[in-house]
Amino acid sequence: MPEIREAVLVDYARTPFGIASKKKPGFFADKRADDLATIVVEKLLERTGVNPATVDELIMGTVNQIGEQTNPGRSVCLMTLPPEVAGLSVDRACCSSMTAAHISCMAIQLGLGDIFIAGGMESHSHFPTPLITEDTDIAALAEEYNASRGNPNPRIFEKIDISAIVSMGLNAEALADMYGITREDQDEWAWKTSLSASAALRDGKFKYEIIPVEGKLPDGTVKLVDYDQGIIHDSKLDKIHSLPPLYKPGGTICAASASGENDGAGAGIFMSKEKAKELGLVPMGTIRGMAWVGVDPKVIGLGAVAAARKALKRAGLAVGDIDLAEVNEAYAVLPLVLIKDMGIDPEKMNVNGSACVIGHPTGASGIRVLGTLAHEMNRRGSRYGLASICGAWGAGAATVIEREKYWRGRRSFMGE
């Protein structure tokens, strides 16, 4: 067996996240998802100074691998790297891009390569997800969806109710019932995450995370945008309280406590610790624990909890060791569940806001929570961080990262 090496995250960046809406198209409505991913990869290569020919593999996650998003690993690879570099495409629902990172790190740990680019992309403007409520005709919707995007084996639905697969909002409602998390709890968290994201943007905390990209504003103006379109700067709690339930009468989730549909891409460069030192690049952090799980699709949010526990155990750490935590807010109930189930300090969770306002381009969200966490850990001088995410069909993934005392060198993730 080869000696297990250490894998480090050297740099991470993403595009702004645009809103995906038929009524009010967002600033990336006319952008291809693979073009957004290409922008990120090219910027990371520029920032780090990595020779494209030395990259061992590019791994890209996407949930809807059809049309422009078909085989994203190889297509983005061919647009940014020499054709001799390998490309791999990953689909683990919302966990896809974190899984891309995990595959990269495992290859590095086993000595199968030294430099990997891992990320994800999604255009929900081009591939929207239907809103499913208690009144939705699931059978008719499934028939329409299967005709355009795929055809799951009917035997799956002999074991799992189809509504458990597709009704993620209703599943989140079930999770709130399970943990006794009220409408007021979720409204307050949604308000808090909105204020946090607004403050982070105002204070320049996303400066090195977000790559300015040309987008079209509502008035038709085309300009470089360097902010997430869903961030609201004057969020009011009473306004959130007034919003109607989104998925069922008397429900606890409203539009503010659920992530919207978004367009965007993100990626990170992972290296062996030895290669990073050779190149004079100071890492953002060292990968200490990785986990991926399956759970009953009826309670998909528990995937984030189960994966987080598993990743901590593999890292040999306890919840109390964690300085910062980041969980993807597909719904505001999810961070509240992790706080309640695992005992995570609320002040350590999603400190710069999360998907309820930043956005959830599903294929890119896994790398987003990990990269956002790593940036904030370096700003604060934190040692240990935990990133986790759940996904459709009962998926979950999590990563533990450690910021060590590294060698002197260039921090490309800070513009050096």
N, C-alpha and C positions, 0 to 999 in steps of 0.2 A: 504493500500500500504506500502511495506517495505521502510525504509529510503534508499535513493540512496547513495551508498558508492563510494569512490574514488578508481579507478584502476590505478596501476602503472606498468611500464615496469622495471623489476629488472635487466634483463640481455638479451643480444642479441649476437648471433654469427652465422657464416655461414661457409660453405666450400669455398675454392677457386672456381672460376667459370672457367670451362674448355671450350675450343672451341669444337663445334660439327660440324664435317665436314667429308664427305665421302672421299674426296680427301686426306686430311691430318688429320686423326683422332686426337682428342684432348687427354689430359692426363686422362680424365675420360670416354673415349669411351667404356671401358670394365667394368665400374662400374654401378651397378644398382642404380637407383634414390633413392629407399627406403633404401639402404645401406648408401648412403650419408646422408640422413635425420637422420638415426639412430646415425651416428657419431656425428652429431650436438646436438641431444637431450641428448645423454650420456655425452657429454662435458659440456653442460649447467647444468645438474644435479651435475656433479663433481664440477664445479666452484662455484655454489651456495650452495652446501651441502644440497640441498633439498632431503628429504626422498621420493623416488619414490612412496611409498604407500600413501603419502599425496597429490599427484597431483589429482585434481578433474577431469580433462579431457585433452586429447591431441587432438588438431584440426590441421589438415594438409590439405593444398591446393595443388591441381595439376590440370593442364589443360587437359592433356590426361590421363584420368582415365581408362586405359586399360593395359593389361599385367602386368608387374611389378609395374605399378602405380595404379592398381586397389585398391580402398578403402584404400588410404594411411593413413588416420587417425587411423584406427583400426590396420592396419598391422604394422605401426611404433610403435604404442602403445604396441602391443603384444611383440615386440622385445626389448622394453626399460623399460616397466613399468609392475607392477603386472596386471594380467588379469582382476581384479576387476575395474581398472581404465577405464573410458569411452573413446572411440575414435570416432572422427567425421571427415568426409571427405567433402571438400568444393571445388566447381568449380564456380568461377566468372571470368573466363578467366584470364588475367594477374593480375587482382585484387584479386585473390583467397587467397593468404597468408595474405594480409592486411585484407580481410574479416574474415579470421580465427582469427586474432587479435581482430577485432571488436566484434565478437561473444563472445570471451573470456572476453573482458572488460564489455560487457553488462551483462553477467552472474555474474561477480564480483560485478558490481554496484547494481544488484538486490539481492545480498546476496545468490546466488545459488552455491557458491563455493569460495574458497580463492586462489587457485593456479592452473593456467592453462598454458599449453605449446601450443604455436600457431606458425605455420610456413608453409613452402611450399617446394616443390621439383620439379625438372623436368630434364629429360634426352632427349635433342633434338638429341643426337647421336642415340638414339633408336627410337625416335618418331619425325622425322624431319618435319619442316613446309615447304611446297613448295614455291618457289619464283614465284610470280605472277606479270606479266607485262601486258601491253596493248595487247600483242599478244597471251596471254595464252588462251587456249580453256577451259573456265570456266566450261562448261557442262561436258566435258570429265574428267576434274580434279575432279569435284564434285562426279561423278560416282565412280571414283577410290577411293576417300577419304571415301565416304559413305560405300564402300565395306569393308574397313579395320578398320574404326573408329566409324562409327555411321551412322544414317540415319535421318537427320532432316526432319520434316514434310514439304512436298511440299507447304502447305498452307502458311508457313512463307514467301515463295518467291512470293506469290501473293501480299504481302504488301511491301516487301523489296527486291530490286534487289539482286540476289545472289552475284554479284560482290562486292556489298557494304559490305557483310558479310566477304568475304574471301580476298578481295584486300586491305589489310591494308596499303601497301606501296602507292598504288594509292590514298587511302583516305588521307594519309599524304600529298601527293602532292596537293590534293584539299584544304587541310587546309593551306598550304603555299600560295596558290593562294588567299584564302579568306582573309588572314592577310597581304598580300603583303610582304612575307618573301622570300628573294631571295636565289639563289644558293650560292652567296658569303656569305650571312648571316649565312647560315647553315654550309658551309665549315669552316668559322672562329670559329663557336661554336664547331664544331667537333674537330678542332685543339686545342682549349682552353680546352675542356674536356679531351682530350688525355694528354696534358701537365699537367693538374691538377691531373689526376689519377696517372701518372708517378711520380710526385712529392710526392703525398700522400704515395705511396708505398715506395719510397726511404726514406722518412722521418719517416717511421714506424707508420703511422696513422692507418693502418689496422691491427696492431699487435694483438690487443685483439678482433677484429672483425672476422678475418679469422683464422680458425682452420687448422693447417697443416694436409694434407691428402695424403696418398700414391697415386701417379699417375705415368703414363707411359709417358716418354718424347719421342719426335720424333725419337730419335736414339735407342729407345727400352729400355733405362735405366729406372728402377723403383726406385723412391725416394719420400721422403716427399716434397710436394709442398705447399708453403704458399703465393702464388700470383695468380692473375687473368691472365689467359693465353692470353687474348686479349689486355692487356696493351702494348702499343708501347712506347719505351723510346726515340725515335729519330724522332717523328712525324714532318713532314714538311708541311707547308701550301701549297707550290707550288705543292707538290705531291698530296695532297688532291684535289687541283684545277684540276689536270690532269686526275682524275678518271672519267670514263664515267657515265652518268646517269644510275640509277639502274632499274627504273620501266617503263620509257617511253622516247622516243627521245625528247631531249630538256628539260627533267625534272630537278628538283632542288635537288633531293636526290641521293647521291652516296653511295658507300659501307662504307665510313668513317662516314657519317651522319646518318646511320641506324645501329641499334643494330644487332649483329650477332645472331646465334643460339648457345646456351650454355647448359652446364650440371652443376647442382649445387643444393644446399639445404641451407635453413636458418631457424632459429626459435628464438623465444623470450620466456622468462618466465614472465608471468603477474600475479600480486598478488593484493589482497586488500592492501591498505596502512597499515592497522592494522597488517596484517600477515607479511608484509615485516619488519615492525618495531619489531615485536615479534621475528623474526628470525635474527635480527641485520643486515639486508641487506639494504644498501642505494640504492634507486631506480635511474635509469637513468632519469626517468621523469614520470610525472603524465599525464594521458590521459585527455585532456580538451574538445576535439571535435572530432566527428566521422561523416562521411557522405558517402553515396553510392548513385549513380544515374544511370539513363539510358539516353542515347542520341541517336539521329539518327545514325545508324551504318555508314552512309556515312561520318560522321565527328567524328569518334571515339575519336580523340584527345581532343575534347571538353568535354569528360567525366572527364578528369583531372581538367579542369577549373571549371566546374559546381560543382564537388564534393569539390574542394578546397574552393570555395565561401560558400558552404553550411556548411562545417566543421567550417570555421571561424565564420560564423553567429551563429552557435550553441555554440561556445566557447565564444561568446560575444566580439570578437576581430576584428580588422581591419587589412588590409594588412600591414600598417605601424607599427603594433605591432610585426610583425614577424622578428626575428633576423636571421634565416636561413631557407631556403626552399630546398626541395629535390623533384624532379619529375623524374619519370622513363623515360629515354631517349630511348623509343622504336625508336624514330627518333629525331634528333637534333632540328627539328622544334617545338617539344613540349615545352621545356623550353622557347623557344623564343616566343611562343604563350602565355604562362602564364605571361611572362615578359611584353608583349605588352598589353594583355587583362586586367591583374590585377594590373599592375604597380609595380610589384616586382622588387626590386633592383637587377640587374644582378650580382653584387658582392656577393649577398647572396644566389645565386642559384647554386646548384650542385658543391659546392666548392672543392670537391675531385674527380671530374669526375663522370660519370654515365654510363648508359648501353651501349652507343656507343662504349666504350672501356672496361668497367668492365664486361659487359655481361648481358644477359637477359634470364636466364632460367625461363620461364614464370611463372610457379607455385610458384617460390621463390622470384620473384621480388618485390612484394608488401611489404613483411616483410623486404626485403633488403633496400628499400628506407627509411622506418621508422627506422630501426636499425642503418643504416649508419648515418642518421640525429641525432639520440640520442647520438651516440658516439661523433660526432663532437660538438654537443652542450655542452657536458661535458668537452671536451678539451678546448673550448673557454669560458666556463662560460655563455653561452647564456641562455636566459629565455624561449622564445617561438620559436617553430619550426613547420613547415608545411610540411607534406609529402603527395604527391598525385600521382596517377597512373591511366592511362586509360586502357581499355581492349577491346578485340574483341567483336563483336556483340553489341557494344554501351554501354559498362560498364565504370564506373568510381568510384574511392574510394579515400578518403583523411582522414588524421588524424592530429589533432593539439595536440602537446605535450608541457608540461611546465616543466622546470627544477626548482624545488623549493629549498628552504633551508631546508634540511632534518636533521634528527637526526644523531648523530655520529654512525658509524658502518662500515661494510665491503663493499667495492665496488667490487663485484665479476667481474664486467665487465671491471675492470682495473687490474685484476689478483691478487686482494687482498684476 
